[in-house]
Amino acid sequence: MDTRFPEGGRPRAEIDAALDAMAAGDVDWRGGRVPLYVFGATAEVGEVGRDAFMRFFTENALGAKRAFTSLRRMEEEVVAMALDLFHGPEGAVGGMTSGGTESILLAVKACRDGARARRGDPAHRGNLVLPVSAHPAFDKAAALMDLPVRRIPVRADLRADVAAMAGAIDADTILLVGSVPCFPYGVVDPLPELSELALSRDLWLHVDACVGGYFAPFARELGRPIPEFDFALPGVASISADLHKFGFCPKPASTVFFRDAARAAGRGFDLDVWPNGRFATATFVGTRPGGGVAGAWAVLNFLGREGYRALAARLLAMRDDYVAGIRAIPGMRVFGEPDLSILAFGAEALDMGAVAAGMEARGWVPGLVREPPGLHIMMSLLHEPVRERYLGDLREAAAEAAPAQGAAVQAVY
Ligand SMILES: Cc1ncc(COP(=O)(O)O)c(C=O)c1O
């Protein structure tokens, strides 16, 4: 590794060659070897997103109001389309962000600031009540805002335990969370019951649909048994949904929505003591790549409901085949009943760390689950052509693995 700032520039050809050489050391994600981080639909969908991204490569969505009306319009249209999908009531608002973490951060901030205003206590430290399976982004937001988090064990079916969450609520609770689906097990939480709980206790319910926001509605349309989870439920205050996951849009692109403008009030930042004048953003970040906005606009328009439904049908058929293949391996069980294309699985009798090592030795990046010990795959269409190879390798790795000795799987994300 060269650690000096280069004195003279290097020729472009040399730079291209160096980039190629470095990429050659990466795992073969195009070949479906990575069970998270990257998402693929069809090659054409990828091209549509990339072309739109490159057209707006330099434009900055921070300037969407004053300079780039194109980006402003595209963002407004993306938000409007998504609110239509999520049954947003009249007056619902939303915006685009850099990812699930930022969307969640903004929802937690809006909830916290709203609660502080209502209580007339600008220092109130409201607590967050989450299923243990909720994403760490909530804890990240809570750490930044100095809020306590209560993570509640899930039910035997790995979905949020609404009664246990109700029991964890106290006078300082401000936020409840349900996931569509949760990352660890790929199961959707019982949002209708969480909505009831939120209404009965006058609490803010955030639906984390970062993974499934642009997948679950179409799986529902295809008749898959996923409960209602969006603004159709009266207790839902905010929703996060990532375009750069199963929306199949280029990174960075997520969306966050609020039931009404009053609830959205605290999401942004507004400073009026700066020499340049007032500085107000609806997001946490300042500069935002125009490409992310354009890429999302292009992909949503290219696919439409029909396109997403067709992709969902393919993904669910693929998921069913993976599940059947995993269940056919002696001792192996899928954890819970996964609702979309995230699966976690393991075998009590096997050292799952050894199975993971066996998969790694065969060229796969093993996703891991610690509780219960298992493997984890978040699958897009990148994983469709490699199913037989994956299952064959898994069968071999399982056959080689030693019996479990109570050893935990050491997962680091
Ligand atoms: C359920 C869930 N929420 C939030 C996030 C955070 O999204 P991001 O990595 O885009 O910040 C993820 C990421 O995988 C997730 O699975």
The ligand as an ORCA input file, in Angstrom:
! r2SCAN-3c Opt
* xyz 0 1
  C     -34.185     -4.064      8.898
  C     -33.096     -3.083      8.569
  N     -33.213     -1.804      8.967
  C     -32.266     -0.885      8.695
  C     -31.113     -1.208      8.011
  C     -30.041     -0.169      7.788
  O     -29.920      0.164      6.437
  P     -28.609      0.869      5.832
  O     -27.522     -0.166      5.848
  O     -29.050      1.269      4.458
  O     -28.278      2.047      6.678
  C     -30.956     -2.536      7.569
  C     -29.758     -2.944      6.840
  O     -29.591     -4.075      6.463
  C     -31.961     -3.486      7.868
  O     -31.823     -4.781      7.523
*
